Amino acid sequence: MRANTIRHGMNLWPPFLFSGIHITHISNDWRHVRVELRKRPWNGNYVGTHFGGSLFAMTDPFRMIPILHCLGPDYIVWDKAGEIEFVKPGRGTVHACFDLDNVVLDELRAATAGGEKILRWFDADVLDAQGEVVARTRKQLYVRRKPGR
């Protein structure tokens, strides 16, 4: 499926739509994703800042999906674990960018070439409009080449 089609579909997906999460860009080659979380009256927490669950949700699938598309159908890619560190209160629109380069893809292919699994951590920061870190996230992915491929 094309990146732009996925972007439109995910922007209409109720968990993203109703929490204010908006994918602003997915490159055609899946190497760059930009996601925003817009502050709305219904998606804040008790003290009026971004709800922490929404901050984490805005980063959740944007390591797994691009890597899965770039590696192709011969690979299994799953989310294994995740972490978030809240650095400062998030107000207004915040964003996160996810970039994927050939070095990472080559490392994953090499580490799984014999059918072994690899568990790898990926970091992403959530930034406010001034470019200051609101939250630091980490996702651990499970990657394995499918048997017989």
N, C-alpha and C positions, 0 to 999 in steps of 0.2 A: 504494500500500500504506500502511496506517495506521502511524503512528509507533510505537505500542506493539507492533505485530506485528514491525516491524523490530528494535526493542529486544530482544524475546525471542529472535528468530532470531540476532541478532548475539551475544547473551550465550551462546548454545550453539555458535557458530561455533568450531571447534577452536583456531585461532590466539589468539582472545580467551580462551576457556574455560581452556585449559591454561597461559596465561601470567598468569592472575589478573586480567585486565581485565574489568570489569563496568560496563555502562551502567546507571546508576541512574535516569536520567530523560531522556526526549525529550518535549518538549511536543507537543501535538496539532498545533500550527501550525508545528512544526519550528524555532521561534525560540530554543529553549533546550535544550542537551544537557549532562548531567553524567555524567562517567565516572570510575570509581575503578580503581586498581591496588592489589590486595591483596598484601601480601608473603607468600609461601609458601616453604617450603624448596627447592622446585624452580625458583623463578623469580628467584633472586638471582644476583649475580655472584660472582667469586672472593673478594671482601672482605666479602660478606654484605649488600650493599645492593642496591637494585633494579637489575636489568639495564637498561642504557641503551637497548637495542633495545625492551624492553617499555615504557619511558617514552615513547619516540617512537611506538610502535605504538598506545598508548592515545589519542594525539591525531590519528592519521593520517587517518581518514575523516570527521572531525566538522566540517569546513568544507565539503568537497565535497558530501556527501549532503544536509545541510540546504539549502544554496544551490540545489542541483539541484531539490529538492522545491518550494522557494519560488518559483523562477523558472518552473518548469513544463516541459512537453515541447517547447516551442519553443526551448530552449537546450541547448547542449553545455557541460558543466562537467567539467573534468578536473583532476587534480592535476598540476602541472608541476614543482615543486621543493619541497624541504623542508630545514629546518635545525633543529638542536637545540644548545642551550648548557647544559651541566650546571653548575649553580650550587652545589649542596651535595649530599651523599649522601642518597639517598631511603631512608627506613626506615619500616616500618609501612604503613598505607594512605595513599596519595596520591591526589589528584583533580585534575581539570581541568574547567572550565566553558566552554561555547561559547555566546555570545549573538549573535543576528543581528537587526538592526533594519531598519526601512523605509528609512532613509537609505542604507545599504549596497546594498540591493536596487535602490533607485531609481538609484543611481550606476551599478550594473552594467547595468541596462536602458538607461540613457541612453548609456553608453559603447559599447554594442553595437547600438544601434538601427538603424544603417545597415549592419549585417552585419560590422562590424569585430570583431576579437578584442580582449580586454583581458587583461592579466596583472596580477594583484593579490595582494599579500602580506597574510596574516592572522596575527596573533600569538595565542598562548595560553600561559599559564603553568601548570606543574604545581606544585601546592601540597601541603605536608604537613599533618598534623592541626592544627598550630599556625598555619597560614596562611602559612608561610614558603615562598618560591620554591625549589623543588628543581631545576627545569629551565625554560628558556624555549624555546618552539618557534615556528617560522614555517613557514607553508605558502603556496606560490604556486599560485594557481588560474588556469587558462585558462578564460575564459568567452567564448562567442560565440553569437549568435542563429543558429539553423539557417537555411540558405538557403531562400528562398521563404516564410518565415513572418513 
